[in-house]
């Protein structure tokens, strides 16, 4: 499973989940695997989490 890693300090967290599955990377946002069928409010994507005031990298 993909993880998110801080570019400054190296902290890693698991990929956020939506509708029971890890979200997928879509450039500058994370998206639910259900796309437009998502009922959790993530159909249009959500920002990639930040750590140390910087967006995290998908690893």
DSSP file (Angstrom, degrees, kcal/mol; ACC not computed):
  #  RESIDUE AA STRUCTURE BP1 BP2  ACC     N-H-->O    O-->H-N    N-H-->O    O-->H-N    TCO  KAPPA ALPHA  PHI   PSI    X-CA   Y-CA   Z-CA
    1    1 A X              0   0    0      0, 0.0     2,-0.0     0, 0.0     0, 0.0   0.000 360.0 360.0 360.0 144.4    0.0    0.0    0.0
    2    2 A X        -     0   0    0     12,-0.1    13,-1.5    56,-0.0     2,-0.3  -0.303 360.0-162.1 -67.8 153.3    1.2    3.5   -0.7
    3    3 A X  E     -A   14   0A   0     11,-0.2    56,-2.9    12,-0.0     2,-0.4  -0.858  16.8-123.4-128.8 165.8    2.4    5.8    2.0
    4    4 A X  E     -AB  13  58A   0      9,-2.9     9,-2.5    -2,-0.3     2,-0.4  -0.941  26.9-164.8-110.7 137.3    2.9    9.5    2.4
    5    5 A X  E     -AB  12  57A   0     52,-3.0    52,-3.0    -2,-0.4     2,-0.3  -0.976  21.4-121.1-128.1 134.7    6.3   10.7    3.5
    6    6 A X     >  -     0   0    0      5,-2.8     4,-1.0    -2,-0.4    50,-0.1  -0.550  14.7-148.4 -71.1 131.9    7.4   14.2    4.8
    7    7 A X  T  4 S+     0   0    0     48,-0.4    -1,-0.1    -2,-0.3    45,-0.1   0.703  93.5  43.1 -74.8 -19.2   10.0   15.7    2.5
    8    8 A X  T  4 S+     0   0    0     43,-0.2    -1,-0.1    46,-0.1    44,-0.1   0.911 130.7  12.5 -92.0 -50.1   11.6   17.5    5.5
    9    9 A X  T  4 S-     0   0    0      2,-0.1    -2,-0.1    42,-0.1    43,-0.0   0.562  92.5-119.7-111.0 -10.4   11.8   15.0    8.4
   10   10 A X     <  +     0   0    0     -4,-1.0    -3,-0.1     1,-0.3     2,-0.0   0.485  52.1 159.3  86.6   2.2   11.0   11.7    6.7
   11   11 A X        -     0   0    0     -6,-0.1    -5,-2.8     1,-0.0     2,-0.4  -0.371  24.9-155.1 -59.2 134.6    7.8   10.9    8.8
   12   12 A X  E     +A    5   0A   0     -7,-0.2     2,-0.3    44,-0.0    -7,-0.2  -0.925  15.3 178.6-116.6 141.0    5.7    8.4    7.0
   13   13 A X  E     -A    4   0A   0     -9,-2.5    -9,-2.9    -2,-0.4     3,-0.1  -0.944  35.6 -97.4-131.9 156.6    1.9    7.8    7.4
   14   14 A X  E     -A    3   0A   0     -2,-0.3   -11,-0.2   -11,-0.2     2,-0.1  -0.349  51.0 -89.7 -68.9 154.1   -0.4    5.4    5.7
   15   15 A X        -     0   0    0    -13,-1.5    -1,-0.1     1,-0.1   -12,-0.0  -0.440  52.6-102.9 -62.6 133.0   -2.4    6.6    2.7
   16   16 A X        -     0   0    0     -2,-0.1     7,-3.0     6,-0.1     2,-0.3  -0.220  38.2-129.8 -56.2 149.9   -5.8    8.0    3.8
   17   17 A X  E     +C   22   0B   0      5,-0.3     2,-0.3    -3,-0.1     5,-0.2  -0.723  25.5 178.2-103.7 152.7   -8.7    5.7    3.3
   18   18 A X  E >  S-C   21   0B   0      3,-2.7     3,-1.8    -2,-0.3    15,-0.4  -0.943  72.1  -2.4-151.2 133.9  -12.1    6.4    1.7
   19   19 A X  T 3  S-     0   0    0     -2,-0.3     3,-0.1     1,-0.3    -2,-0.0   0.836 130.8 -56.2  53.7  35.5  -15.0    4.0    1.1
   20   20 A X  T 3  S+     0   0    0      1,-0.2     2,-0.3     0, 0.0    -1,-0.3   0.482 121.7  87.4  82.2   3.5  -12.9    1.2    2.6
   21   21 A X  E <  S-C   18   0B   0     -3,-1.8    -3,-2.7    -5,-0.0    -1,-0.2  -0.938  85.5 -93.8-132.2 153.9   -9.9    1.6    0.2
   22   22 A X  E     -C   17   0B   0     -2,-0.3    -5,-0.3    -5,-0.2    11,-0.1  -0.388  47.8-111.8 -62.4 144.1   -6.7    3.6    0.2
   23   23 A X        -     0   0    0     -7,-3.0     2,-0.3     9,-0.1     9,-0.2  -0.353  30.8-124.8 -72.1 159.2   -7.1    6.9   -1.8
   24   24 A X  E     -D   31   0C   0      7,-3.0     7,-2.9    -2,-0.1     2,-0.4  -0.799  19.6-108.8-110.5 152.6   -5.2    7.2   -5.0
   25   25 A X  E     +D   30   0C   0     -2,-0.3     5,-0.2     5,-0.2     3,-0.1  -0.607  31.8 175.4 -80.5 130.1   -2.8   10.0   -6.0
   26   26 A X        -     0   0    0      3,-3.0     2,-1.0    -2,-0.4     3,-0.1  -0.252  58.3 -87.9-128.0  47.0   -4.0   12.3   -8.7
   27   27 A X  S    S+     0   0    0      1,-0.2    -1,-0.1     2,-0.0    -2,-0.0  -0.750 113.5   6.1  89.6-101.2   -1.2   14.9   -8.9
   28   28 A X  S    S+     0   0    0     -2,-1.0    20,-0.9    -3,-0.1     2,-0.3   0.330 130.8  49.1-100.8   7.5   -1.9   17.5   -6.3
   29   29 A X  E    S- E   0  47C   0     18,-0.2    -3,-3.0    -3,-0.1     2,-0.4  -0.919  74.0-124.2-138.5 164.6   -4.9   15.8   -4.7
   30   30 A X  E     -DE  25  46C   0     16,-2.9    16,-2.0    -2,-0.3     2,-0.3  -0.904  29.9-158.7-108.0 141.7   -6.0   12.4   -3.4
   31   31 A X  E     -D   24   0C   0     -7,-2.9    -7,-3.0    -2,-0.4     2,-0.2  -0.915  18.6-114.4-125.6 148.1   -9.1   10.7   -4.9
   32   32 A X    >   -     0   0    0     10,-0.9     3,-1.6    -2,-0.3    -9,-0.1  -0.486  27.6-124.4 -71.6 145.8  -11.5    8.0   -3.8
   33   33 A X  T 3  S+     0   0    0    -15,-0.4    -1,-0.1     1,-0.3   -14,-0.1   0.697 110.0  61.9 -66.0 -17.4  -11.4    4.8   -5.8
   34   34 A X  T >  S-     0   0    0      1,-0.2     3,-2.1   -16,-0.1    -1,-0.3   0.536  86.3-167.4 -85.8  -6.2  -15.2    5.3   -6.5
   35   35 A X  G X  S+     0   0    0     -3,-1.6     3,-1.8     1,-0.3    -1,-0.2  -0.327  70.7   1.7  58.0-130.0  -14.6    8.6   -8.3
   36   36 A X  G 3  S+     0   0    0      1,-0.3    -1,-0.3     8,-0.1     7,-0.1   0.595 127.6  67.1 -66.5 -11.7  -17.9   10.4   -8.7
   37   37 A X  G <  S+     0   0    0     -3,-2.1    -1,-0.3    -5,-0.1    -2,-0.2   0.500  72.4 119.8 -86.2  -4.2  -19.8    7.7   -6.9
   38   38 A X    <   -     0   0    0     -3,-1.8     3,-0.3     1,-0.1     5,-0.3  -0.411  42.8-171.5 -64.8 130.4  -18.1    8.5   -3.6
   39   39 A X  S    S+     0   0    0      1,-0.1    -1,-0.1    -2,-0.1    -3,-0.0   0.246  71.7  79.0-105.0  10.8  -20.6    9.5   -0.9
   40   40 A X  S    S-     0   0    0      0, 0.0    -1,-0.1     0, 0.0    -2,-0.1   0.417 111.3-102.2 -98.2  -0.6  -18.0   10.7    1.6
   41   41 A X  S    S+     0   0    0     -3,-0.3     3,-0.2     5,-0.0    -2,-0.1   0.572  97.7 104.4  91.0  10.5  -17.3   14.1    0.0
   42   42 A X    >   +     0   0    0      1,-0.2     3,-1.6    -7,-0.1   -10,-0.9   0.214  39.2 107.1-107.5  14.9  -14.0   13.1   -1.7
   43   43 A X  T 3  S+     0   0    0      1,-0.3    -1,-0.2    -5,-0.3     3,-0.1   0.833  86.4  43.5 -62.5 -31.8  -15.4   12.7   -5.3
   44   44 A X  T 3  S-     0   0    0      1,-0.3    -1,-0.3    -3,-0.2    -2,-0.1   0.262 121.9-108.8 -96.6  11.5  -13.6   15.9   -6.3
   45   45 A X    <   -     0   0    0     -3,-1.6     2,-0.3   -10,-0.1    -1,-0.3   0.072  24.8-117.4  84.2 162.9  -10.4   15.0   -4.4
   46   46 A X  E     -E   30   0C   0    -16,-2.0   -16,-2.9    -4,-0.1     3,-0.1  -0.974  36.6 -87.6-136.3 153.2   -8.9   16.3   -1.3
   47   47 A X  E     -E   29   0C   0     -2,-0.3     2,-0.2   -18,-0.2   -18,-0.2  -0.209  46.4-103.3 -60.5 147.1   -5.6   18.1   -0.7
   48   48 A X        -     0   0    0    -20,-0.9    -1,-0.1     1,-0.1     9,-0.0  -0.532  49.3-102.0 -65.8 132.5   -2.5   15.9    0.0
   49   49 A X        -     0   0    0     -2,-0.2     7,-2.5     6,-0.1     2,-0.3  -0.142  36.0-136.4 -56.7 153.3   -1.8   16.1    3.7
   50   50 A X  E     -F   55   0D   0      5,-0.2     2,-0.3    -3,-0.1     5,-0.2  -0.788  19.9-177.6-110.6 156.6    1.0   18.4    4.9
   51   51 A X  E >  S+F   54   0D   0      3,-2.4     3,-1.4    -2,-0.3   -44,-0.2  -0.963  77.0  10.0-149.8 138.1    3.8   17.8    7.4
   52   52 A X  T 3  S-     0   0    0     -2,-0.3     3,-0.1     1,-0.3    -1,-0.0   0.861 132.7 -64.4  54.9  36.0    6.4   20.4    8.5
   53   53 A X  T 3  S+     0   0    0      1,-0.2     2,-0.3    -3,-0.0    -1,-0.3   0.695 117.9 102.7  63.1  22.3    4.3   22.9    6.5
   54   54 A X  E <  S-F   51   0D   0     -3,-1.4    -3,-2.4     0, 0.0    -1,-0.2  -0.981  80.7-101.4-132.1 145.0    5.0   21.0    3.2
   55   55 A X  E     -F   50   0D   0     -2,-0.3   -48,-0.4    -5,-0.2    -5,-0.2  -0.396  45.6-117.1 -60.2 141.5    2.8   18.7    1.1
   56   56 A X        -     0   0    0     -7,-2.5     2,-0.3   -50,-0.1   -50,-0.2  -0.462  22.5-120.4 -80.1 154.4    3.9   15.1    1.7
   57   57 A X  E     -B    5   0A   0    -52,-3.0   -52,-3.0    -2,-0.1     2,-0.5  -0.718  20.0-121.8 -92.2 144.2    5.2   12.8   -1.1
   58   58 A X  E      B    4   0A   0     -2,-0.3   -54,-0.2   -54,-0.2   -56,-0.0  -0.765 360.0 360.0 -83.7 126.2    3.6    9.6   -2.2
   59   59 A X              0   0    0    -56,-2.9   -55,-0.2    -2,-0.5    -1,-0.1   0.344 360.0 360.0-123.6 360.0    6.0    6.7   -1.8
